[in-house]
Amino acid sequence: MSSIYILWDDSHIWGLLIHRALKAWNIDYQLVRAHQIAQGLLSSKPPKALIVPGGWAKGKAGRLGGPGILAVQRYVSEGGNYLGFCGGAGLGLSGAGGLCLTCWERKGFENRLHHFLSGHIHLSLNQDHPLVPDSLGKEALVPVWWPGQFSPQGKSPTTALGRYGEPGPDFWVADLCVGSLPEGTLSDWENLYGISLMPKFLQDRPAVVSGEFGKGRFILSYPHLETPASPQANTWLSHILDQMQNDPHTKRPPVPAWELADTPVLWNDPALSAVRKSMETIIATGQGHFLLFWRNPWLLGWRRGIPGAALNSLYALLCEVTSLEPNDEALQMWSSCKDAFLRDMEIFKKGVTGYLLAERFAMTMRSLEPDTVFPKGLQEQRNALFGPPPGAGGMYAKLLSTLEEIVWVIHKD
């Protein structure tokens, strides 16, 4: 039995991040599915911790269903540990079908810009709490990727382990890197246009929280402590893992950098190679028309409104699949779905390429002939391919689901 379970459903690229971290640190883990939890896995073979990666909290709740949610609640109340990142943190909250491990809820956004924050940010740390490592001191620089916010409610015994402070040098608001702007630009914009891009609304708000639920414990983190090559975040994650497993402190190196495009190919299947090439062509088209760019070796950046996160997840999962040695079940599964997958991928490639070029055309025409641009038409195109946000839908969801299933089939052994 593995000491840590990772809930794989609706995790996309975020599930790969925590999987990479635990694998790099030689920590025993198992990818599990929502239907297994609903069928009693947590009670028949309880782990020391259940980790729920980022993704869409509502989608995860839907996959768990009533029996799965009750099973997680029972597991934690009987002494289990729950660690949720971003969407997994949102799942742990009250409201909107969550796990209700705390009475705290997810805070809504008064300004749409407030949701589109990413990059490293300073946190002030609760040094008196055993889940915060002494080695970090009073402050840590940790990454957030489009985080939600906590809304404290009532007198819940929920403790903030870290609170938001000032943005770090690689901090972005939507598709603007605020750290790259000349000094005084943001205050000039605020004076001229009355719009503040700095996340002042986050100042001193909880970012990572913990509390007890029955005999167990939950840790909910909007910062992604599992982010590759983020030393202070990784130190904190390592400490939390030791605490949850009742292990002595283990000094571990940072999670290795993730050079996504250089992922080695061990499953040398021509069809999979062609699909991976198709995704690289789509991304190159977006780059060539100033709609996509690589923020770092594993994470795409995109112009506001472009579904870059979806393309990033699909490409990352393709790289993961091709980097694995397939077992018999994976080979059989791929053989049975390959033809349909290749047909869908060809349609998806043409559709996304046309959509990206239409967005580029619209970007040009907005300043020349605004009346020729039809935002509703672009939105309909995008939704047909990717589904309406924030969930995964359209042809993208079909492709993603197949790849996630293959990864799970290989790793479940």
BALUMKE-395581 format. One record per residue (C-alpha): chain; x, z, y. Coordinates in steps of 0.001 Angstrom, whole numbers. Layout:
REM residues N
- A, X, Z, Y
...
***
This chain:
REM residues 413
- A, 0, 0, 0
- A, 1315, -922, 3462
- A, 1647, 1883, 5972
- A, 327, -258, 8849
- A, -2563, -2717, 8915
- A, -2880, -5437, 11563
- A, -6399, -6750, 12144
- A, -5861, -10506, 12023
- A, -9255, -11834, 13131
- A, -9496, -13325, 16638
- A, -5884, -12411, 17418
- A, -4431, -15891, 18012
- A, -928, -15736, 19543
- A, -1226, -11975, 20123
- A, -1418, -11275, 16404
- A, 1790, -13234, 15952
- A, 3525, -11059, 18571
- A, 2919, -7754, 16779
- A, 3594, -9381, 13407
- A, 6992, -10582, 14720
- A, 7844, -7154, 16093
- A, 7143, -5283, 12857
- A, 8884, -7940, 10783
- A, 11982, -7808, 13009
- A, 12095, -4031, 12634
- A, 11552, -4093, 8843
- A, 8415, -1983, 9170
- A, 6024, -2356, 6254
- A, 2712, -3920, 7334
- A, -202, -5963, 6057
- A, -2496, -8452, 7773
- A, -6101, -7505, 7079
- A, -9426, -9152, 7836
- A, -12593, -7774, 9394
- A, -14601, -8451, 6236
- A, -12133, -6378, 4178
- A, -12571, -3471, 6581
- A, -16359, -3845, 6443
- A, -16118, -3737, 2633
- A, -14289, -397, 2652
- A, -10556, -1182, 2737
- A, -9756, 1627, 5202
- A, -11337, 4263, 2970
- A, -10124, 2934, -402
- A, -6562, 2282, 804
- A, -6128, 4079, 4147
- A, -3025, 3102, 6151
- A, -1123, 5385, 8479
- A, -2173, 3163, 11399
- A, -4502, 301, 12221
- A, -3181, -2028, 14931
- A, -5602, -4351, 16713
- A, -3778, -7043, 18733
- A, -4958, -8787, 21876
- A, -7681, -11398, 21944
- A, -11363, -11260, 22767
- A, -12777, -7769, 22155
- A, -16344, -9002, 21766
- A, -15235, -11581, 19205
- A, -13442, -8894, 17196
- A, -16508, -6650, 17301
- A, -18650, -9536, 16085
- A, -16309, -10174, 13161
- A, -16352, -6488, 12181
- A, -20114, -6215, 12497
- A, -21918, -2885, 12201
- A, -20364, -1907, 8844
- A, -16844, -2745, 10038
- A, -17218, -788, 13262
- A, -18529, 2236, 11354
- A, -15619, 1902, 8903
- A, -13020, 1989, 11710
- A, -14743, 4944, 13340
- A, -14789, 6793, 10019
- A, -11126, 6006, 9370
- A, -9998, 7370, 12736
- A, -12289, 10405, 12611
- A, -10830, 11353, 9227
- A, -7279, 11365, 10571
- A, -6271, 7737, 11072
- A, -4355, 6204, 13972
- A, -5738, 3318, 16034
- A, -3430, 1291, 18293
- A, -5060, -1442, 20361
- A, -3405, -3892, 22754
- A, -5357, -5645, 25519
- A, -8394, -7027, 23634
- A, -7734, -4440, 20944
- A, -7730, -1775, 23667
- A, -11041, -3104, 24978
- A, -12487, -2933, 21454
- A, -11721, 792, 21331
- A, -13825, 1531, 24417
- A, -17515, 2303, 24816
- A, -20054, -304, 25808
- A, -20536, -3945, 24755
- A, -20474, -3165, 21045
- A, -17103, -1399, 21093
- A, -15783, 1273, 18747
- A, -16607, 4106, 21186
- A, -13420, 6005, 20339
- A, -13626, 7266, 23934
- A, -16488, 7336, 26421
- A, -14305, 5315, 28811
- A, -15467, 1761, 29400
- A, -13988, -1536, 30522
- A, -14018, -1910, 34283
- A, -15447, -5089, 35742
- A, -13607, -7226, 38295
- A, -14818, -7250, 41876
- A, -12568, -10217, 42664
- A, -11922, -13028, 40148
- A, -8273, -13164, 41178
- A, -7876, -9617, 39894
- A, -8266, -10799, 36313
- A, -5496, -13404, 36498
- A, -2478, -11111, 36604
- A, 558, -11533, 34367
- A, 4208, -10591, 34090
- A, 6080, -7315, 34190
- A, 4827, -4367, 36192
- A, 6221, -877, 36757
- A, 4399, 2048, 35166
- A, 4773, 5699, 36054
- A, 4932, 7637, 32793
- A, 3425, 10902, 31574
- A, 6709, 12454, 30454
- A, 5027, 15541, 29008
- A, 3181, 13577, 26336
- A, 4796, 13240, 22880
- A, 3772, 9564, 22689
- A, 6042, 8777, 25654
- A, 9739, 8600, 24710
- A, 12143, 10741, 26726
- A, 14595, 7847, 26913
- A, 12367, 5922, 29340
- A, 12401, 8615, 32006
- A, 9786, 8582, 34759
- A, 9117, 4844, 34828
- A, 9061, 1726, 32631
- A, 8890, -1994, 33339
- A, 6344, -3459, 30910
- A, 4485, -6784, 30603
- A, 788, -7422, 31119
- A, -849, -10710, 30181
- A, -4232, -11073, 31911
- A, -5222, -7447, 31329
- A, -8533, -5690, 31592
- A, -8903, -2314, 33252
- A, -10122, 1085, 32134
- A, -13140, 2710, 33743
- A, -12911, 6499, 33178
- A, -16257, 8070, 32331
- A, -17433, 11653, 32060
- A, -15107, 14398, 30879
- A, -13660, 12572, 27930
- A, -10375, 14111, 26685
- A, -8597, 10796, 27261
- A, -5110, 11053, 28743
- A, -3241, 8422, 30732
- A, 216, 7860, 29250
- A, 1192, 5361, 31939
- A, -218, 4300, 35305
- A, 267, 1042, 37182
- A, 2789, 854, 40002
- A, 4534, -2028, 41775
- A, 4780, -5550, 40300
- A, 8054, -6665, 38741
- A, 10108, -9735, 39718
- A, 8334, -12113, 37298
- A, 4786, -11140, 38302
- A, 2184, -13877, 38741
- A, -1301, -13998, 40243
- A, -3114, -16951, 38653
- A, -562, -19803, 38943
- A, 1457, -18269, 41785
- A, 4713, -16441, 41081
- A, 4519, -13824, 43815
- A, 8095, -12708, 43182
- A, 9400, -16151, 44164
- A, 7723, -16214, 47582
- A, 9810, -15537, 50716
- A, 9548, -12013, 52059
- A, 6526, -11611, 54316
- A, 4574, -14569, 52878
- A, 1913, -12448, 51211
- A, 1303, -10312, 54306
- A, 1141, -13498, 56420
- A, -1478, -14952, 54083
- A, -3463, -11727, 54174
- A, -3434, -11734, 57996
- A, -4318, -15444, 58228
- A, -6876, -15748, 55448
- A, -7983, -12193, 54707
- A, -6995, -12521, 51025
- A, -4648, -10090, 49310
- A, -2859, -11384, 46212
- A, -953, -8196, 45464
- A, -2566, -6013, 42787
- A, -2998, -2991, 45078
- A, -6297, -2252, 43328
- A, -4284, -1351, 40201
- A, -2098, 1230, 41935
- A, -2063, 4496, 39968
- A, -4856, 3324, 37643
- A, -4451, 4059, 33900
- A, -2643, 1342, 31941
- A, -2002, 3067, 28592
- A, -4252, 5896, 27386
- A, -4595, 8098, 24334
- A, -6927, 10705, 22937
- A, -8375, 12251, 19812
- A, -11382, 11042, 17865
- A, -12327, 13554, 15211
- A, -9166, 14360, 13283
- A, -7522, 11073, 14305
- A, -5979, 9528, 17384
- A, -6300, 6361, 19433
- A, -3804, 4646, 21735
- A, -5171, 1898, 23978
- A, -2702, -227, 25932
- A, -3416, -3087, 28293
- A, 346, -3744, 28603
- A, 1687, -5764, 25659
- A, 4429, -3477, 24399
- A, 5107, -5946, 21574
- A, 6245, -8714, 23957
- A, 9514, -10346, 22794
- A, 12722, -9357, 24584
- A, 11047, -6735, 26797
- A, 13406, -3780, 26190
- A, 11515, -886, 27760
- A, 8152, -2002, 26372
- A, 9701, -2427, 22919
- A, 11313, 1026, 23098
- A, 7923, 2527, 23811
- A, 6250, 629, 20956
- A, 8965, 1717, 18535
- A, 8434, 5354, 19525
- A, 4650, 5074, 19100
- A, 5078, 3577, 15630
- A, 7357, 6452, 14591
- A, 4852, 8978, 15922
- A, 1921, 7396, 14103
- A, 3822, 7298, 10811
- A, 5255, 10818, 11241
- A, 8722, 9316, 10926
- A, 11879, 10582, 12615
- A, 12954, 8728, 15728
- A, 14521, 5380, 14837
- A, 16659, 3536, 17353
- A, 15645, -123, 17158
- A, 16837, -3146, 19146
- A, 14400, -5023, 21385
- A, 12064, -7474, 19668
- A, 14046, -10739, 19417
- A, 13378, -13489, 21934
- A, 10945, -16075, 20596
- A, 12182, -19637, 20946
- A, 8898, -21220, 19946
- A, 9992, -24864, 20050
- A, 13045, -24043, 17895
- A, 11039, -22359, 15127
- A, 12660, -23498, 11844
- A, 10627, -25624, 9445
- A, 10414, -24287, 5870
- A, 7093, -25890, 4924
- A, 8251, -29466, 5205
- A, 4891, -31215, 4859
- A, 4667, -34592, 6675
- A, 1070, -33994, 7755
- A, 1872, -30584, 9245
- A, 4918, -32053, 10976
- A, 2721, -34772, 12485
- A, 214, -32201, 13736
- A, 2986, -30131, 15315
- A, 4294, -33285, 16998
- A, 800, -34027, 18312
- A, 635, -30595, 19941
- A, 4067, -31093, 21497
- A, 2856, -34433, 22894
- A, -224, -32781, 24405
- A, 1932, -30106, 26049
- A, 4375, -32739, 27308
- A, 1457, -34643, 28875
- A, 379, -31495, 30674
- A, 3923, -30857, 31852
- A, 4328, -34433, 33055
- A, 1255, -34113, 35255
- A, 2074, -30679, 36720
- A, -679, -28887, 34795
- A, 1447, -26995, 32232
- A, 4929, -25482, 32268
- A, 6925, -23066, 30131
- A, 7132, -19633, 31748
- A, 9451, -18455, 29018
- A, 10354, -19794, 25551
- A, 7103, -18582, 23922
- A, 4567, -18548, 26752
- A, 3017, -21458, 28597
- A, 2013, -21283, 32222
- A, -792, -23422, 33586
- A, -2520, -24403, 36769
- A, -5622, -22381, 37464
- A, -8489, -23540, 35239
- A, -6421, -25387, 32621
- A, -6913, -23953, 29061
- A, -3206, -23270, 28643
- A, -3731, -20065, 26645
- A, -5659, -21969, 23978
- A, -3009, -24686, 23713
- A, -322, -21984, 23535
- A, -2089, -20200, 20654
- A, -2660, -23411, 18709
- A, 963, -24493, 19060
- A, 2283, -21017, 18172
- A, 178, -20897, 15010
- A, 1344, -24383, 14007
- A, 4950, -23261, 14461
- A, 4218, -20159, 12387
- A, 2590, -22128, 9561
- A, 5450, -24641, 9338
- A, 8010, -21806, 9367
- A, 6584, -20219, 6198
- A, 7231, -20848, 2526
- A, 3738, -21692, 1220
- A, 2377, -19964, -1869
- A, 116, -21687, -4396
- A, -3058, -20561, -2640
- A, -1867, -21918, 708
- A, -873, -25249, -856
- A, -4256, -25544, -2520
- A, -6072, -24628, 681
- A, -4099, -27139, 2752
- A, -4650, -29859, 184
- A, -8407, -29325, 284
- A, -8722, -29318, 4095
- A, -5833, -31568, 5165
- A, -7773, -34815, 5607
- A, -10508, -33189, 7695
- A, -7925, -31265, 9728
- A, -5952, -34429, 10507
- A, -9132, -36257, 11589
- A, -10115, -33342, 13835
- A, -6600, -33123, 15260
- A, -6574, -36817, 16159
- A, -9927, -36476, 17958
- A, -8704, -33282, 19642
- A, -5479, -34947, 20798
- A, -7334, -37867, 22375
- A, -9925, -35578, 23928
- A, -7412, -33128, 25402
- A, -5176, -35914, 26682
- A, -8150, -37534, 28431
- A, -9250, -34192, 29816
- A, -5779, -33340, 31174
- A, -5495, -36748, 32844
- A, -8961, -36292, 34362
- A, -7872, -32915, 35754
- A, -4770, -34562, 37228
- A, -6899, -37298, 38806
- A, -9267, -34682, 40238
- A, -6318, -32733, 41651
- A, -5207, -35845, 43565
- A, -8658, -36882, 44748
- A, -9723, -33460, 46047
- A, -7584, -33949, 49136
- A, -8393, -37648, 49552
- A, -12014, -38201, 48550
- A, -13577, -34826, 47641
- A, -16966, -36417, 46892
- A, -15507, -38382, 43956
- A, -14660, -35202, 42024
- A, -17311, -33745, 39742
- A, -16267, -30208, 38679
- A, -19262, -29933, 36371
- A, -18098, -32970, 34394
- A, -14618, -31502, 33933
- A, -16107, -28197, 32833
- A, -18307, -29936, 30279
- A, -15261, -31794, 28928
- A, -13290, -28571, 28670
- A, -16130, -26660, 27013
- A, -16695, -29407, 24444
- A, -13050, -29158, 23379
- A, -12394, -25427, 23751
- A, -15786, -23748, 24084
- A, -16881, -21719, 27111
- A, -14465, -18893, 28022
- A, -13524, -16233, 27086
- A, -14154, -16978, 23405
- A, -12760, -19785, 21262
- A, -15128, -22663, 20579
- A, -15414, -26406, 20154
- A, -12906, -28360, 18093
- A, -10160, -25945, 19153
- A, -11876, -23109, 17266
- A, -12073, -25196, 14073
- A, -8377, -26045, 14164
- A, -7351, -22510, 15097
- A, -9465, -20939, 12346
- A, -7862, -23097, 9660
- A, -4335, -22222, 10805
- A, -5128, -18494, 11023
- A, -6560, -18623, 7508
- A, -3417, -20309, 6141
- A, -1140, -17720, 7786
- A, -3214, -14905, 6320
- A, -3289, -16473, 2844
- A, 524, -16582, 2847
- A, 1104, -13133, 4308
- A, -1530, -11215, 2347
- A, 747, -11280, -718
***
